[in-house]
């Protein structure tokens, strides 16, 4: 299973999404874990191209690779920004707090 970075040229090369590739069993397992839907659309294929029907959800994943929260298609960009900034501040506080605690413990030894 491969999680690949996909850049969207329409957004000036800003990170747009990740794409999941791999065998069908692996992808079905990840889809089940993240509770998403996908299905190959019932249209005639043209060459190697085909359409996929799928859930429209954006996931916020932490630096440790764990799920934090998701944003549905009705979530506004402003709300996404506020929520991501909040998570960044929380992460920075957690990292700073653990660093300060480690420094305090080292100083008392």
C-alpha positions as CSV (number, residue, x, y, z in Angstrom):
1,X,0.0,0.0,0.0
2,X,1.3,3.4,-0.9
3,X,0.2,6.8,0.3
4,X,1.4,9.3,-2.4
5,X,1.4,13.1,-2.3
6,X,-0.7,14.7,-5.0
7,X,-0.3,18.4,-5.9
8,X,-3.0,20.3,-7.5
9,X,-1.7,22.7,-10.2
10,X,-4.9,24.8,-10.1
11,X,-3.9,25.8,-6.5
12,X,-0.4,26.9,-7.5
13,X,1.2,23.7,-6.3
14,X,-0.3,23.8,-2.9
15,X,-0.8,20.5,-1.2
16,X,-4.2,19.3,-2.3
17,X,-4.5,15.7,-1.2
18,X,-2.9,12.4,-0.7
19,X,-3.9,9.5,-2.9
20,X,-3.9,5.9,-1.8
21,X,-2.7,3.2,-4.2
22,X,-2.2,-0.5,-3.6
23,X,-4.1,-3.7,-4.2
24,X,-7.8,-3.8,-3.8
25,X,-7.8,-5.6,-0.5
26,X,-5.5,-3.0,1.1
27,X,-7.5,-0.1,-0.2
28,X,-10.8,-1.7,1.0
29,X,-9.3,-2.1,4.5
30,X,-8.2,1.5,4.7
31,X,-11.6,2.6,3.3
32,X,-13.3,0.6,6.1
33,X,-11.1,2.0,8.8
34,X,-11.8,5.6,7.7
35,X,-15.4,4.9,6.9
36,X,-15.3,6.1,3.3
37,X,-17.1,5.0,0.2
38,X,-15.6,4.3,-3.2
39,X,-16.9,2.6,-6.3
40,X,-15.9,2.6,-10.0
41,X,-18.6,4.5,-11.8
42,X,-20.8,2.8,-14.4
43,X,-19.5,4.6,-17.4
44,X,-17.6,3.4,-20.5
45,X,-13.8,3.6,-19.9
46,X,-11.8,5.5,-22.4
47,X,-8.3,4.1,-22.7
48,X,-6.8,3.8,-19.2
49,X,-9.1,6.4,-17.7
50,X,-12.1,5.7,-15.6
51,X,-14.3,7.6,-13.1
52,X,-14.5,6.9,-9.3
53,X,-17.4,7.8,-7.1
54,X,-16.2,8.4,-3.6
55,X,-16.7,10.1,-0.2
56,X,-15.7,13.8,0.0
57,X,-13.9,14.1,3.3
58,X,-10.7,15.7,4.3
59,X,-8.8,14.2,7.2
60,X,-6.5,16.0,9.6
61,X,-3.7,13.6,10.6
62,X,-1.2,14.5,13.3
63,X,2.5,14.4,13.1
64,X,2.4,10.9,14.7
65,X,0.2,9.7,11.8
66,X,-2.9,9.4,14.0
67,X,-6.3,10.7,13.1
68,X,-7.3,14.0,14.7
69,X,-10.5,15.1,13.0
70,X,-12.3,15.3,9.6
71,X,-13.9,18.0,7.5
72,X,-16.9,17.3,5.4
73,X,-17.7,19.1,2.1
74,X,-19.9,21.6,3.9
75,X,-17.0,22.7,6.2
76,X,-16.0,26.2,5.2
77,X,-12.3,27.1,4.5
78,X,-12.4,29.5,7.4
79,X,-13.6,26.9,9.8
80,X,-11.0,24.4,8.5
81,X,-8.3,27.1,9.0
82,X,-9.4,27.9,12.6
83,X,-9.6,24.2,13.5
84,X,-6.2,23.4,12.0
85,X,-4.5,26.4,13.7
86,X,-6.1,25.2,17.0
87,X,-4.6,21.8,16.6
88,X,-1.2,23.2,15.7
89,X,-1.2,25.4,18.9
90,X,-2.2,22.3,20.9
91,X,0.6,20.3,19.4
92,X,3.1,23.0,20.0
93,X,1.9,23.3,23.6
94,X,2.2,19.6,24.1
95,X,5.7,19.5,22.6
96,X,6.8,22.6,24.6
97,X,5.3,21.1,27.8
98,X,7.0,17.8,27.4
99,X,10.3,19.6,26.6
100,X,10.0,21.8,29.7
101,X,9.2,18.7,31.8
102,X,12.2,16.9,30.5
103,X,14.5,19.9,31.1
104,X,13.1,20.2,34.7
105,X,13.7,16.5,35.3
106,X,17.3,16.7,33.9
107,X,18.0,19.8,36.1
108,X,17.0,17.9,39.3
109,X,19.2,14.9,38.6
